């Protein structure tokens, strides 16, 4: 399902025009991205959590040059679904 499909489904089920729904969905995604960029997790009860995970430093290998490289510690965004959501998907 794409963002356009989501906007269409919300517009159809609520009766709100697509332009307003699109602005709302865009603002929601922007708010989540900004929060994660500022190391703030986003918790949506009954849906899940958008969290920032820290990957520790590790040693990797460049097999074409046969050298080792160090990948520094870095942060990545992740999604952890709520138990209710997981049970519904199963």
N, CA and C of each residue as an Amber inpcrd file, in Angstrom:
protein
   270
   0.8440000  -1.1700000   0.0000000   0.0000000   0.0000000   0.0000000
   0.8940000   1.2390000   0.0000000   0.5890000   2.1770000  -0.8690000
   1.3760000   3.4010000  -0.9790000   0.7290000   4.5280000  -0.1800000
   1.4490000   5.6390000  -0.0900000   0.9000000   6.7960000   0.6120000
  -0.3750000   7.2820000  -0.0730000  -0.4130000   7.2440000  -1.3870000
  -1.6100000   7.6670000  -2.1260000  -2.8010000   6.7670000  -1.7950000
  -2.5500000   5.4660000  -1.6540000  -3.6270000   4.5420000  -1.2680000
  -4.1360000   4.8420000   0.1410000  -3.2250000   5.1290000   1.0390000
  -3.6080000   5.4600000   2.4110000  -4.4620000   6.7130000   2.4330000
  -4.0350000   7.7370000   1.6990000  -4.7970000   8.9920000   1.6300000
  -6.1810000   8.7350000   1.0540000  -6.2720000   7.9360000   0.0130000
  -7.5660000   7.6230000  -0.5970000  -8.4840000   6.8900000   0.3670000
  -7.9490000   5.9110000   1.0880000  -8.7510000   5.1460000   2.0450000
  -9.2670000   6.0320000   3.1740000  -8.4020000   6.8940000   3.7120000
  -8.8170000   7.7870000   4.7900000  -9.8600000   8.7730000   4.2890000
  -9.6500000   9.3340000   3.1040000 -10.6000000  10.2970000   2.5350000
 -11.9580000   9.6390000   2.3010000 -11.9300000   8.4130000   1.8030000
 -13.1790000   7.7060000   1.5180000 -13.9420000   7.3840000   2.8010000
 -13.2290000   6.9400000   3.8300000 -13.8980000   6.5150000   5.0560000
 -14.3240000   7.6680000   5.9590000 -13.6510000   8.8270000   5.8490000
 -14.0010000   9.9590000   6.7160000 -14.8130000  11.0370000   6.0180000
 -14.7670000  11.0770000   4.6980000 -15.4800000  12.1250000   3.9700000
 -14.7040000  13.4220000   3.8580000 -13.4630000  13.4170000   4.3100000
 -12.5990000  14.5990000   4.2090000 -11.9340000  14.5690000   2.8390000
 -11.7490000  15.7600000   2.2370000 -11.1480000  15.7860000   0.8970000
  -9.6960000  15.3120000   0.9360000  -9.2420000  14.7760000  -0.1950000
  -7.9120000  14.1590000  -0.2880000  -6.7860000  15.1450000   0.0100000
  -6.9430000  16.3960000  -0.3960000  -5.8760000  17.3840000  -0.1840000
  -5.6250000  17.5880000   1.3120000  -6.6880000  17.6700000   2.0890000
  -6.5440000  17.8630000   3.5330000  -5.9260000  16.6290000   4.1860000
  -6.3690000  15.4650000   3.7620000  -5.8170000  14.2240000   4.3050000
  -4.3370000  14.1020000   3.9560000  -3.9710000  14.4560000   2.7270000
  -2.5690000  14.3910000   2.3110000  -1.6980000  15.3020000   3.1710000
  -2.1510000  16.5130000   3.4230000  -1.3960000  17.4500000   4.2640000
  -1.2320000  16.8720000   5.6680000  -2.2960000  16.2640000   6.1930000
  -2.2450000  15.6850000   7.5320000  -1.2680000  14.5120000   7.5980000
  -1.3200000  13.6380000   6.6240000  -0.4210000  12.4810000   6.5930000
   1.0290000  12.9380000   6.4460000   1.2620000  13.9130000   5.5780000
   2.6190000  14.4490000   5.3870000   3.1470000  15.0540000   6.6860000
   2.2990000  15.8090000   7.3840000   2.7050000  16.4600000   8.6360000
   2.9870000  15.4090000   9.7050000   2.1840000  14.3380000   9.7510000
   2.4230000  13.2580000  10.6970000   3.8020000  12.6340000  10.4550000
   4.0980000  12.3130000   9.2020000   5.3900000  11.7020000   8.8830000
   6.5400000  12.6520000   9.1910000   6.3700000  13.9250000   8.9070000
   7.4080000  14.9180000   9.2020000   7.6490000  15.0220000  10.7020000
   6.5780000  14.9920000  11.4920000   6.7020000  15.0700000  12.9450000
   7.4330000  13.8560000  13.4950000   7.1160000  12.6700000  12.9830000
   7.7980000  11.4460000  13.4250000   9.2800000  11.5220000  13.0650000
   9.5950000  11.9390000  11.8350000  11.0010000  12.0460000  11.4150000
  11.7630000  13.0500000  12.2680000  11.1580000  14.2130000  12.5360000
  11.8190000  15.2290000  13.3490000  12.0560000  14.7320000  14.7700000
  11.0690000  14.0320000  15.3280000  11.2240000  13.5030000  16.6820000
  12.3630000  12.4900000  16.7480000  12.4180000  11.5890000  15.7850000
  13.4870000  10.5860000  15.7730000  14.8490000  11.2290000  15.5380000
  14.8960000  12.2720000  14.7270000  16.1610000  12.9730000  14.4790000
  16.6690000  13.6440000  15.7530000  15.7410000  13.9960000  16.6540000
  16.1100000  14.6270000  17.9250000  16.1910000  13.6080000  19.0560000
  16.3490000  12.3370000  18.7310000  16.4620000  11.2400000  19.7090000
  15.2420000  11.1030000  20.6030000  14.0690000  11.4430000  20.1070000
  12.8320000  11.2780000  20.8600000  12.0340000  10.1480000  20.2210000
  11.6730000   9.1510000  21.0170000  10.8620000   8.0550000  20.5100000
   9.4080000   8.4980000  20.3960000   8.6660000   7.8640000  19.4910000
   7.2510000   8.1680000  19.2820000   6.4520000   6.9210000  19.6320000
   5.5300000   7.0650000  20.5990000   4.7290000   5.9370000  21.0660000
   3.2790000   6.1340000  20.6540000   2.7340000   5.1850000  19.9000000
   1.3390000   5.2170000  19.4790000   0.6560000   3.9980000  20.0850000
  -0.0890000   4.2240000  21.1610000  -0.7330000   3.1260000  21.8940000
  -1.6400000   2.3140000  20.9680000  -1.4950000   1.0090000  21.0140000
  -2.2880000   0.1180000  20.1880000  -1.7410000  -0.0820000  18.7840000
  -0.7340000   0.6950000  18.3980000  -0.1390000   0.5720000  17.0680000
   1.3150000   0.1370000  17.1660000   2.1320000   0.9290000  17.8780000
   3.5390000   0.5800000  18.0240000   4.3790000   1.7910000  18.3680000
   5.6760000   1.6080000  18.3480000   6.6210000   2.6530000  18.7080000
   7.6530000   2.8450000  17.6080000   7.8970000   4.0880000  17.2630000
   9.0090000   4.4390000  16.3890000  10.1430000   4.8120000  17.3280000
  11.2320000   4.0520000  17.2770000  12.3150000   4.2480000  18.2230000
  13.6340000   4.4470000  17.4930000  14.6050000   5.0000000  18.2300000
  15.9590000   5.1750000  17.7100000  16.8310000   4.1230000  18.3750000
  17.4440000   3.2630000  17.5700000  18.3430000   2.2380000  18.0850000
  19.7820000   2.6570000  17.8170000  20.6640000   2.2720000  18.7120000
  22.0850000   2.5550000  18.5400000  22.7960000   1.2680000  18.1540000
  23.4240000   1.2990000  17.0160000  24.2400000   0.1650000  16.5760000
  25.6650000   0.3990000  17.0620000  26.2490000  -0.5870000  17.7120000
  27.5940000  -0.4230000  18.2370000  28.6350000  -0.5080000  17.1250000
  29.8370000  -0.0580000  17.4540000  30.9360000  -0.0890000  16.4880000
  31.2790000  -1.5370000  16.1580000  31.6260000  -1.7910000  14.8960000
  32.0120000  -3.1450000  14.5180000  33.0850000  -3.1020000  13.4430000
  33.7630000  -4.2160000  13.2990000  34.8030000  -4.3670000  12.2860000
  34.2160000  -5.1340000  11.1130000  34.4040000  -4.6080000   9.9220000
  33.9040000  -5.2580000   8.7140000  35.0800000  -5.5100000   7.7740000
  34.8250000  -6.2430000   6.7170000  35.8800000  -6.5990000   5.7870000
  35.5000000  -6.1890000   4.3770000  36.4410000  -5.5120000   3.7000000
  36.2900000  -5.2030000   2.2830000  36.9640000  -6.3420000   1.5350000
  36.1710000  -7.2810000   1.0170000  36.7660000  -8.4960000   0.4410000
  37.4690000  -8.2490000  -0.8840000  37.0950000  -7.1860000  -1.6070000
  37.7660000  -6.9370000  -2.8850000  39.1970000  -6.4420000  -2.6790000
  39.4420000  -5.6850000  -1.5980000  40.7930000  -5.1790000  -1.3170000
  41.4720000  -5.9560000  -0.1880000  40.7370000  -6.8890000   0.4190000
  41.2400000  -7.6820000   1.5330000  41.7440000  -6.7940000   2.6790000
  40.9240000  -5.8150000   3.0400000  41.2690000  -4.9250000   4.1450000
  40.1180000  -4.9110000   5.1410000  40.4450000  -4.5140000   6.3540000
  39.3960000  -4.3690000   7.3670000  39.0580000  -2.8960000   7.5270000
  37.8020000  -2.6440000   7.7890000  37.3700000  -1.2740000   8.0460000
  36.5540000  -1.2770000   9.3320000  36.5360000  -0.1570000   9.9940000
  35.7680000  -0.0280000  11.2270000  34.5360000   0.8060000  10.9240000
  33.3820000   0.2340000  11.2110000  32.1260000   0.9620000  11.0560000
  31.8130000   1.5730000  12.4250000  31.7720000   2.8970000  12.5210000
  31.5780000   3.5280000  13.8320000  30.1610000   3.3110000  14.3700000
  29.9980000   3.5660000  15.6530000  28.6820000   3.4880000  16.2810000
  27.7560000   4.4870000  15.5950000  26.5220000   4.0590000  15.3150000
  25.5730000   4.9590000  14.6560000  24.1540000   4.6200000  15.0890000
  23.2540000   5.5300000  14.8120000  21.8600000   5.3660000  15.2030000
  21.0080000   5.0890000  13.9760000  19.9790000   4.2430000  14.1680000
  19.0650000   3.9220000  13.0840000  17.6300000   3.9870000  13.6040000
  16.6840000   4.3790000  12.7460000  15.2870000   4.3590000  13.1570000
  14.7490000   2.9280000  13.0690000  13.8100000   2.6150000  13.9560000
  13.2060000   1.2860000  13.9570000  11.7470000   1.4010000  14.3810000
  10.9710000   0.3790000  14.0390000   9.5680000   0.3360000  14.4440000
   9.3360000  -0.9360000  15.2340000   8.7040000  -0.7970000  16.4010000
   8.3650000  -1.9550000  17.2240000   6.8480000  -1.9930000  17.3510000
   6.1930000  -2.9700000  16.7300000   4.7320000  -3.0230000  16.7800000
   4.2200000  -3.3660000  18.1720000   3.0270000  -2.8530000  18.4910000
   2.3860000  -3.1450000  19.7680000   1.8920000  -4.5850000  19.7740000
   1.6970000  -5.1380000  20.9630000   1.2310000  -6.5180000  21.0910000
  -0.1250000  -6.7070000  20.4120000  -1.0270000  -5.7500000  20.5590000
  -2.3490000  -5.8280000  19.9300000  -2.2070000  -5.8880000  18.4120000
  -1.2990000  -5.0890000  17.8750000  -1.0440000  -5.0560000  16.4450000
  -0.4620000  -6.3890000  15.9800000   0.4910000  -6.9250000  16.7320000
   1.1030000  -8.2070000  16.3800000   0.0660000  -9.3250000  16.3750000
  -0.8090000  -9.3270000  17.3790000  -1.8380000 -10.3670000  17.4510000
  -2.8050000 -10.2740000  16.2740000  -3.0850000  -9.0700000  15.8230000
  -4.0070000  -8.8700000  14.7110000  -3.4010000  -9.3410000  13.3840000
  -2.0890000  -9.1810000  13.2260000  -1.3980000  -9.5720000  11.9970000
  -1.2540000 -11.0940000  11.9120000  -1.0560000 -11.7380000  13.0510000
  -0.8410000 -13.1980000  13.0690000  -1.9760000 -13.9240000  12.5170000
